[in-house]
Amino acid sequence: MQDIEVTGYQIRAARGALNWSVGDLAEQCGVGTATIVRYETSVGVPATRMGNLRKIQRALEAAGIEFIGSPDDAPGIRIHPSPN
């Protein structure tokens, strides 16, 4: 798992791909729902403190999401289905 700059668009797309609500993601990563909403509506890479963006990224990656591209060049996601 590599820490890359994740955009608000990627967070929202990843959450949608997993069919997770904001509350589901908050529960998985231990970050408040207001923080997730703020990050998802950010343009580009959200300003963050206390490692919240990394917590969100790691929770989504653990669920099978791969973040691809860079914030300035075609940011996106790739879904890796779980083996069950």
Biopython code that builds the backbone (N, CA, C, O; Angstrom):
import numpy as np
from Bio.PDB.StructureBuilder import StructureBuilder

atoms = [
    (1, "MET", "N", (0.839, -1.175, 0.000)),
    (1, "MET", "CA", (0.000, 0.000, 0.000)),
    (1, "MET", "C", (0.885, 1.239, 0.000)),
    (1, "MET", "O", (1.705, 1.424, 0.899)),
    (2, "GLN", "N", (0.722, 2.053, -0.972)),
    (2, "GLN", "CA", (1.551, 3.245, -1.105)),
    (2, "GLN", "C", (0.697, 4.480, -0.861)),
    (2, "GLN", "O", (-0.402, 4.605, -1.402)),
    (3, "ASP", "N", (1.213, 5.391, -0.041)),
    (3, "ASP", "CA", (0.495, 6.642, 0.174)),
    (3, "ASP", "C", (0.700, 7.544, -1.033)),
    (3, "ASP", "O", (1.825, 7.931, -1.349)),
    (4, "ILE", "N", (-0.395, 7.872, -1.704)),
    (4, "ILE", "CA", (-0.350, 8.811, -2.816)),
    (4, "ILE", "C", (-1.310, 9.939, -2.484)),
    (4, "ILE", "O", (-2.085, 9.837, -1.533)),
    (5, "GLU", "N", (-1.267, 10.986, -3.239)),
    (5, "GLU", "CA", (-2.208, 12.080, -3.033)),
    (5, "GLU", "C", (-3.560, 11.666, -3.606)),
    (5, "GLU", "O", (-3.694, 11.443, -4.809)),
    (6, "VAL", "N", (-4.543, 11.568, -2.743)),
    (6, "VAL", "CA", (-5.881, 11.130, -3.112)),
    (6, "VAL", "C", (-6.793, 12.351, -3.157)),
    (6, "VAL", "O", (-6.772, 13.183, -2.250)),
    (7, "THR", "N", (-7.586, 12.453, -4.207)),
    (7, "THR", "CA", (-8.490, 13.594, -4.354)),
    (7, "THR", "C", (-9.864, 13.298, -3.752)),
    (7, "THR", "O", (-10.221, 12.145, -3.515)),
    (8, "GLY", "N", (-10.613, 14.355, -3.516)),
    (8, "GLY", "CA", (-11.980, 14.200, -3.040)),
    (8, "GLY", "C", (-12.833, 13.404, -4.016)),
    (8, "GLY", "O", (-13.668, 12.597, -3.609)),
    (9, "TYR", "N", (-12.617, 13.637, -5.307)),
    (9, "TYR", "CA", (-13.337, 12.894, -6.341)),
    (9, "TYR", "C", (-13.070, 11.393, -6.213)),
    (9, "TYR", "O", (-13.993, 10.587, -6.324)),
    (10, "GLN", "N", (-11.816, 11.021, -5.981)),
    (10, "GLN", "CA", (-11.474, 9.608, -5.855)),
    (10, "GLN", "C", (-12.116, 8.979, -4.619)),
    (10, "GLN", "O", (-12.572, 7.837, -4.665)),
    (11, "ILE", "N", (-12.150, 9.723, -3.522)),
    (11, "ILE", "CA", (-12.778, 9.200, -2.307)),
    (11, "ILE", "C", (-14.250, 8.915, -2.574)),
    (11, "ILE", "O", (-14.758, 7.845, -2.239)),
    (12, "ARG", "N", (-14.921, 9.873, -3.172)),
    (12, "ARG", "CA", (-16.354, 9.700, -3.449)),
    (12, "ARG", "C", (-16.588, 8.565, -4.445)),
    (12, "ARG", "O", (-17.512, 7.771, -4.266)),
    (13, "ALA", "N", (-15.774, 8.479, -5.478)),
    (13, "ALA", "CA", (-15.921, 7.409, -6.466)),
    (13, "ALA", "C", (-15.683, 6.042, -5.826)),
    (13, "ALA", "O", (-16.411, 5.088, -6.102)),
    (14, "ALA", "N", (-14.673, 5.950, -4.977)),
    (14, "ALA", "CA", (-14.362, 4.685, -4.309)),
    (14, "ALA", "C", (-15.504, 4.272, -3.387)),
    (14, "ALA", "O", (-15.903, 3.108, -3.368)),
    (15, "ARG", "N", (-16.020, 5.217, -2.635)),
    (15, "ARG", "CA", (-17.127, 4.928, -1.730)),
    (15, "ARG", "C", (-18.347, 4.459, -2.523)),
    (15, "ARG", "O", (-19.026, 3.514, -2.122)),
    (16, "GLY", "N", (-18.620, 5.116, -3.638)),
    (16, "GLY", "CA", (-19.743, 4.716, -4.484)),
    (16, "GLY", "C", (-19.549, 3.335, -5.092)),
    (16, "GLY", "O", (-20.493, 2.549, -5.173)),
    (17, "ALA", "N", (-18.327, 3.042, -5.518)),
    (17, "ALA", "CA", (-18.035, 1.737, -6.110)),
    (17, "ALA", "C", (-18.254, 0.609, -5.105)),
    (17, "ALA", "O", (-18.637, -0.500, -5.476)),
    (18, "LEU", "N", (-18.009, 0.904, -3.843)),
    (18, "LEU", "CA", (-18.206, -0.091, -2.786)),
    (18, "LEU", "C", (-19.645, -0.103, -2.261)),
    (18, "LEU", "O", (-20.001, -0.936, -1.428)),
    (19, "ASN", "N", (-20.468, 0.831, -2.757)),
    (19, "ASN", "CA", (-21.842, 0.993, -2.290)),
    (19, "ASN", "C", (-21.887, 1.278, -0.788)),
    (19, "ASN", "O", (-22.761, 0.785, -0.074)),
    (20, "TRP", "N", (-20.932, 2.078, -0.326)),
    (20, "TRP", "CA", (-20.856, 2.482, 1.078)),
    (20, "TRP", "C", (-21.483, 3.859, 1.245)),
    (20, "TRP", "O", (-21.342, 4.728, 0.384)),
    (21, "SER", "N", (-22.164, 4.041, 2.342)),
    (21, "SER", "CA", (-22.633, 5.373, 2.717)),
    (21, "SER", "C", (-21.474, 6.128, 3.363)),
    (21, "SER", "O", (-20.430, 5.545, 3.653)),
    (22, "VAL", "N", (-21.663, 7.413, 3.585)),
    (22, "VAL", "CA", (-20.654, 8.191, 4.312)),
    (22, "VAL", "C", (-20.452, 7.577, 5.697)),
    (22, "VAL", "O", (-19.325, 7.487, 6.185)),
    (23, "GLY", "N", (-21.546, 7.158, 6.322)),
    (23, "GLY", "CA", (-21.460, 6.528, 7.638)),
    (23, "GLY", "C", (-20.679, 5.228, 7.621)),
    (23, "GLY", "O", (-19.928, 4.938, 8.552)),
    (24, "ASP", "N", (-20.855, 4.436, 6.553)),
    (24, "ASP", "CA", (-20.096, 3.187, 6.428)),
    (24, "ASP", "C", (-18.600, 3.470, 6.376)),
    (24, "ASP", "O", (-17.814, 2.823, 7.068)),
    (25, "LEU", "N", (-18.210, 4.443, 5.550)),
    (25, "LEU", "CA", (-16.792, 4.778, 5.441)),
    (25, "LEU", "C", (-16.266, 5.321, 6.761)),
    (25, "LEU", "O", (-15.160, 4.978, 7.178)),
    (26, "ALA", "N", (-17.045, 6.156, 7.415)),
    (26, "ALA", "CA", (-16.627, 6.713, 8.704)),
    (26, "ALA", "C", (-16.370, 5.601, 9.714)),
    (26, "ALA", "O", (-15.391, 5.638, 10.458)),
    (27, "GLU", "N", (-17.250, 4.626, 9.730)),
    (27, "GLU", "CA", (-17.092, 3.498, 10.653)),
    (27, "GLU", "C", (-15.842, 2.685, 10.327)),
    (27, "GLU", "O", (-15.129, 2.249, 11.231)),
    (28, "GLN", "N", (-15.576, 2.483, 9.051)),
    (28, "GLN", "CA", (-14.425, 1.684, 8.634)),
    (28, "GLN", "C", (-13.092, 2.353, 8.939)),
    (28, "GLN", "O", (-12.107, 1.665, 9.208)),
    (29, "CYS", "N", (-13.044, 3.675, 8.901)),
    (29, "CYS", "CA", (-11.757, 4.359, 9.044)),
    (29, "CYS", "C", (-11.607, 5.158, 10.329)),
    (29, "CYS", "O", (-10.510, 5.626, 10.637)),
    (30, "GLY", "N", (-12.685, 5.325, 11.084)),
    (30, "GLY", "CA", (-12.586, 6.061, 12.338)),
    (30, "GLY", "C", (-12.478, 7.568, 12.172)),
    (30, "GLY", "O", (-11.916, 8.254, 13.026)),
    (31, "VAL", "N", (-13.012, 8.079, 11.079)),
    (31, "VAL", "CA", (-13.014, 9.520, 10.799)),
    (31, "VAL", "C", (-14.474, 9.978, 10.795)),
    (31, "VAL", "O", (-15.348, 9.234, 10.349)),
    (32, "GLY", "N", (-14.748, 11.168, 11.274)),
    (32, "GLY", "CA", (-16.111, 11.674, 11.345)),
    (32, "GLY", "C", (-16.761, 11.864, 9.984)),
    (32, "GLY", "O", (-16.082, 12.108, 8.986)),
    (33, "THR", "N", (-18.074, 11.750, 9.955)),
    (33, "THR", "CA", (-18.800, 11.905, 8.695)),
    (33, "THR", "C", (-18.646, 13.305, 8.108)),
    (33, "THR", "O", (-18.558, 13.454, 6.889)),
    (34, "ALA", "N", (-18.612, 14.326, 8.952)),
    (34, "ALA", "CA", (-18.447, 15.696, 8.449)),
    (34, "ALA", "C", (-17.105, 15.856, 7.748)),
    (34, "ALA", "O", (-17.005, 16.566, 6.747)),
    (35, "THR", "N", (-16.078, 15.200, 8.266)),
    (35, "THR", "CA", (-14.752, 15.256, 7.638)),
    (35, "THR", "C", (-14.791, 14.596, 6.272)),
    (35, "THR", "O", (-14.239, 15.128, 5.309)),
    (36, "ILE", "N", (-15.431, 13.454, 6.177)),
    (36, "ILE", "CA", (-15.517, 12.751, 4.893)),
    (36, "ILE", "C", (-16.270, 13.597, 3.875)),
    (36, "ILE", "O", (-15.824, 13.727, 2.735)),
    (37, "VAL", "N", (-17.390, 14.167, 4.262)),
    (37, "VAL", "CA", (-18.155, 15.027, 3.347)),
    (37, "VAL", "C", (-17.306, 16.214, 2.904)),
    (37, "VAL", "O", (-17.306, 16.571, 1.726)),
    (38, "ARG", "N", (-16.586, 16.825, 3.834)),
    (38, "ARG", "CA", (-15.725, 17.966, 3.490)),
    (38, "ARG", "C", (-14.646, 17.539, 2.494)),
    (38, "ARG", "O", (-14.372, 18.258, 1.533)),
    (39, "TYR", "N", (-14.037, 16.385, 2.717)),
    (39, "TYR", "CA", (-12.999, 15.909, 1.800)),
    (39, "TYR", "C", (-13.581, 15.608, 0.421)),
    (39, "TYR", "O", (-12.983, 15.960, -0.596)),
    (40, "GLU", "N", (-14.748, 14.957, 0.383)),
    (40, "GLU", "CA", (-15.344, 14.588, -0.898)),
    (40, "GLU", "C", (-15.739, 15.800, -1.731)),
    (40, "GLU", "O", (-15.759, 15.723, -2.959)),
    (41, "THR", "N", (-16.048, 16.894, -1.096)),
    (41, "THR", "CA", (-16.442, 18.093, -1.842)),
    (41, "THR", "C", (-15.268, 19.021, -2.125)),
    (41, "THR", "O", (-15.441, 20.081, -2.725)),
    (42, "SER", "N", (-14.078, 18.623, -1.693)),
    (42, "SER", "CA", (-12.876, 19.419, -1.966)),
    (42, "SER", "C", (-12.483, 19.281, -3.426)),
    (42, "SER", "O", (-12.680, 18.230, -4.035)),
    (43, "VAL", "N", (-11.936, 20.330, -3.975)),
    (43, "VAL", "CA", (-11.364, 20.281, -5.314)),
    (43, "VAL", "C", (-9.901, 19.897, -5.147)),
    (43, "VAL", "O", (-9.156, 20.556, -4.422)),
    (44, "GLY", "N", (-9.500, 18.833, -5.816)),
    (44, "GLY", "CA", (-8.117, 18.375, -5.688)),
    (44, "GLY", "C", (-7.909, 17.597, -4.399)),
    (44, "GLY", "O", (-8.825, 16.951, -3.891)),
    (45, "VAL", "N", (-6.685, 17.671, -3.879)),
    (45, "VAL", "CA", (-6.318, 16.946, -2.660)),
    (45, "VAL", "C", (-6.809, 17.739, -1.456)),
    (45, "VAL", "O", (-6.444, 18.904, -1.297)),
    (46, "PRO", "N", (-7.629, 17.129, -0.608)),
    (46, "PRO", "CA", (-8.147, 17.860, 0.554)),
    (46, "PRO", "C", (-7.044, 18.233, 1.539)),
    (46, "PRO", "O", (-6.096, 17.477, 1.746)),
    (47, "ALA", "N", (-7.184, 19.402, 2.138)),
    (47, "ALA", "CA", (-6.287, 19.775, 3.238)),
    (47, "ALA", "C", (-6.633, 18.860, 4.403)),
    (47, "ALA", "O", (-7.809, 18.637, 4.690)),
    (48, "THR", "N", (-5.624, 18.332, 5.072)),
    (48, "THR", "CA", (-5.883, 17.343, 6.115)),
    (48, "THR", "C", (-4.989, 17.552, 7.313)),
    (48, "THR", "O", (-3.928, 18.171, 7.225)),
    (49, "ARG", "N", (-5.434, 17.031, 8.420)),
    (49, "ARG", "CA", (-4.610, 17.008, 9.622)),
    (49, "ARG", "C", (-4.874, 15.698, 10.352)),
    (49, "ARG", "O", (-5.884, 15.035, 10.118)),
    (50, "MET", "N", (-3.967, 15.342, 11.223)),
    (50, "MET", "CA", (-4.065, 14.130, 12.030)),
    (50, "MET", "C", (-4.151, 12.852, 11.200)),
    (50, "MET", "O", (-4.639, 11.837, 11.698)),
    (51, "GLY", "N", (-3.702, 12.871, 9.979)),
    (51, "GLY", "CA", (-3.671, 11.660, 9.169)),
    (51, "GLY", "C", (-5.023, 11.156, 8.708)),
    (51, "GLY", "O", (-5.138, 9.998, 8.304)),
    (52, "ASN", "N", (-6.052, 11.991, 8.756)),
    (52, "ASN", "CA", (-7.387, 11.534, 8.377)),
    (52, "ASN", "C", (-7.467, 11.063, 6.932)),
    (52, "ASN", "O", (-8.135, 10.069, 6.647)),
    (53, "LEU", "N", (-6.804, 11.750, 6.025)),
    (53, "LEU", "CA", (-6.842, 11.351, 4.620)),
    (53, "LEU", "C", (-6.217, 9.974, 4.450)),
    (53, "LEU", "O", (-6.722, 9.157, 3.680)),
    (54, "ARG", "N", (-5.131, 9.711, 5.155)),
    (54, "ARG", "CA", (-4.475, 8.394, 5.069)),
    (54, "ARG", "C", (-5.362, 7.302, 5.664)),
    (54, "ARG", "O", (-5.385, 6.181, 5.155)),
    (55, "LYS", "N", (-6.090, 7.616, 6.735)),
    (55, "LYS", "CA", (-7.021, 6.637, 7.322)),
    (55, "LYS", "C", (-8.105, 6.268, 6.316)),
    (55, "LYS", "O", (-8.451, 5.096, 6.164)),
    (56, "ILE", "N", (-8.633, 7.270, 5.635)),
    (56, "ILE", "CA", (-9.662, 7.031, 4.621)),
    (56, "ILE", "C", (-9.081, 6.202, 3.484)),
    (56, "ILE", "O", (-9.681, 5.218, 3.053)),
    (57, "GLN", "N", (-7.913, 6.605, 3.004)),
    (57, "GLN", "CA", (-7.262, 5.889, 1.909)),
    (57, "GLN", "C", (-7.037, 4.428, 2.278)),
    (57, "GLN", "O", (-7.343, 3.535, 1.488)),
    (58, "ARG", "N", (-6.514, 4.182, 3.448)),
    (58, "ARG", "CA", (-6.204, 2.805, 3.857)),
    (58, "ARG", "C", (-7.463, 1.956, 4.009)),
    (58, "ARG", "O", (-7.456, 0.777, 3.653)),
    (59, "ALA", "N", (-8.535, 2.533, 4.528)),
    (59, "ALA", "CA", (-9.792, 1.783, 4.667)),
    (59, "ALA", "C", (-10.342, 1.393, 3.297)),
    (59, "ALA", "O", (-10.813, 0.271, 3.109)),
    (60, "LEU", "N", (-10.283, 2.316, 2.350)),
    (60, "LEU", "CA", (-10.776, 2.024, 1.008)),
    (60, "LEU", "C", (-9.883, 1.006, 0.305)),
    (60, "LEU", "O", (-10.384, 0.124, -0.393)),
    (61, "GLU", "N", (-8.585, 1.115, 0.478)),
    (61, "GLU", "CA", (-7.670, 0.141, -0.117)),
    (61, "GLU", "C", (-7.886, -1.246, 0.482)),
    (61, "GLU", "O", (-7.827, -2.243, -0.238)),
    (62, "ALA", "N", (-8.131, -1.323, 1.778)),
    (62, "ALA", "CA", (-8.381, -2.612, 2.430)),
    (62, "ALA", "C", (-9.651, -3.271, 1.882)),
    (62, "ALA", "O", (-9.792, -4.493, 1.924)),
    (63, "ALA", "N", (-10.566, -2.455, 1.371)),
    (63, "ALA", "CA", (-11.815, -2.959, 0.796)),
    (63, "ALA", "C", (-11.677, -3.288, -0.690)),
    (63, "ALA", "O", (-12.655, -3.690, -1.320)),
    (64, "GLY", "N", (-10.479, -3.125, -1.262)),
    (64, "GLY", "CA", (-10.243, -3.511, -2.646)),
    (64, "GLY", "C", (-10.109, -2.379, -3.643)),
    (64, "GLY", "O", (-10.118, -2.622, -4.849)),
    (65, "ILE", "N", (-9.987, -1.155, -3.174)),
    (65, "ILE", "CA", (-9.838, -0.008, -4.074)),
    (65, "ILE", "C", (-8.359, 0.298, -4.279)),
    (65, "ILE", "O", (-7.578, 0.304, -3.327)),
    (66, "GLU", "N", (-7.987, 0.549, -5.520)),
    (66, "GLU", "CA", (-6.639, 1.025, -5.848)),
    (66, "GLU", "C", (-6.785, 2.428, -6.422)),
    (66, "GLU", "O", (-7.575, 2.653, -7.338)),
    (67, "PHE", "N", (-6.025, 3.359, -5.882)),
    (67, "PHE", "CA", (-6.036, 4.726, -6.388)),
    (67, "PHE", "C", (-4.982, 4.837, -7.477)),
    (67, "PHE", "O", (-3.832, 4.445, -7.282)),
    (68, "ILE", "N", (-5.382, 5.374, -8.627)),
    (68, "ILE", "CA", (-4.474, 5.468, -9.768)),
    (68, "ILE", "C", (-4.403, 6.907, -10.258)),
    (68, "ILE", "O", (-5.264, 7.731, -9.951)),
    (69, "GLY", "N", (-3.366, 7.186, -11.020)),
    (69, "GLY", "CA", (-3.169, 8.529, -11.543)),
    (69, "GLY", "C", (-2.648, 9.463, -10.468)),
    (69, "GLY", "O", (-2.316, 9.043, -9.360)),
    (70, "SER", "N", (-2.586, 10.719, -10.814)),
    (70, "SER", "CA", (-2.155, 11.740, -9.864)),
    (70, "SER", "C", (-3.222, 12.836, -9.858)),
    (70, "SER", "O", (-4.041, 12.906, -10.774)),
    (71, "PRO", "N", (-3.217, 13.685, -8.839)),
    (71, "PRO", "CA", (-4.236, 14.735, -8.781)),
    (71, "PRO", "C", (-4.272, 15.624, -10.021)),
    (71, "PRO", "O", (-5.316, 16.179, -10.362)),
    (72, "ASP", "N", (-3.140, 15.757, -10.687)),
    (72, "ASP", "CA", (-3.057, 16.634, -11.855)),
    (72, "ASP", "C", (-3.196, 15.897, -13.177)),
    (72, "ASP", "O", (-3.309, 16.530, -14.227)),
    (73, "ASP", "N", (-3.189, 14.560, -13.144)),
    (73, "ASP", "CA", (-3.189, 13.795, -14.387)),
    (73, "ASP", "C", (-4.056, 12.546, -14.242)),
    (73, "ASP", "O", (-3.576, 11.501, -13.802)),
    (74, "ALA", "N", (-5.305, 12.653, -14.606)),
    (74, "ALA", "CA", (-6.244, 11.539, -14.664)),
    (74, "ALA", "C", (-6.360, 10.737, -13.373)),
    (74, "ALA", "O", (-6.107, 9.532, -13.373)),
    (75, "PRO", "N", (-6.742, 11.388, -12.268)),
    (75, "PRO", "CA", (-6.944, 10.616, -11.047)),
    (75, "PRO", "C", (-8.150, 9.695, -11.197)),
    (75, "PRO", "O", (-9.157, 10.071, -11.798)),
    (76, "GLY", "N", (-8.045, 8.514, -10.659)),
    (76, "GLY", "CA", (-9.154, 7.566, -10.746)),
    (76, "GLY", "C", (-9.006, 6.461, -9.724)),
    (76, "GLY", "O", (-8.177, 6.529, -8.816)),
    (77, "ILE", "N", (-9.825, 5.449, -9.893)),
    (77, "ILE", "CA", (-9.759, 4.285, -9.021)),
    (77, "ILE", "C", (-9.824, 3.025, -9.869)),
    (77, "ILE", "O", (-10.297, 3.042, -11.005)),
    (78, "ARG", "N", (-9.346, 1.949, -9.300)),
    (78, "ARG", "CA", (-9.477, 0.617, -9.882)),
    (78, "ARG", "C", (-10.029, -0.258, -8.763)),
    (78, "ARG", "O", (-9.612, -0.138, -7.611)),
    (79, "ILE", "N", (-10.964, -1.136, -9.103)),
    (79, "ILE", "CA", (-11.595, -1.992, -8.108)),
    (79, "ILE", "C", (-11.033, -3.398, -8.237)),
    (79, "ILE", "O", (-11.021, -3.980, -9.321)),
    (80, "HIS", "N", (-10.568, -3.933, -7.115)),
    (80, "HIS", "CA", (-10.090, -5.313, -7.052)),
    (80, "HIS", "C", (-11.096, -6.095, -6.220)),
    (80, "HIS", "O", (-11.159, -5.920, -5.003)),
    (81, "PRO", "N", (-11.879, -6.951, -6.856)),
    (81, "PRO", "CA", (-12.912, -7.678, -6.119)),
    (81, "PRO", "C", (-12.314, -8.562, -5.032)),
    (81, "PRO", "O", (-11.209, -9.087, -5.172)),
    (82, "SER", "N", (-13.064, -8.715, -3.952)),
    (82, "SER", "CA", (-12.600, -9.595, -2.882)),
    (82, "SER", "C", (-12.734, -11.043, -3.345)),
    (82, "SER", "O", (-13.604, -11.358, -4.157)),
    (83, "PRO", "N", (-11.875, -11.924, -2.831)),
    (83, "PRO", "CA", (-11.841, -13.302, -3.326)),
    (83, "PRO", "C", (-12.993, -14.187, -2.852)),
    (83, "PRO", "O", (-13.013, -15.366, -3.206)),
    (84, "ASN", "N", (-13.941, -13.692, -2.082)),
    (84, "ASN", "CA", (-15.010, -14.566, -1.588)),
    (84, "ASN", "C", (-16.062, -14.708, -2.603)),
    (84, "ASN", "O", (-17.049, -15.406, -2.376)),
]
sb = StructureBuilder()
sb.init_structure("model")
sb.init_model(0)
sb.init_chain("A")
sb.init_seg("    ")
for serial, (resi, resn, name, xyz) in enumerate(atoms, 1):
    if name == "N":
        sb.init_residue(resn, " ", resi, " ")
    sb.init_atom(name, np.array(xyz, "f"), 0.0, 1.0, " ", f" {name:<3s}", serial, name[0])
structure = sb.get_structure()
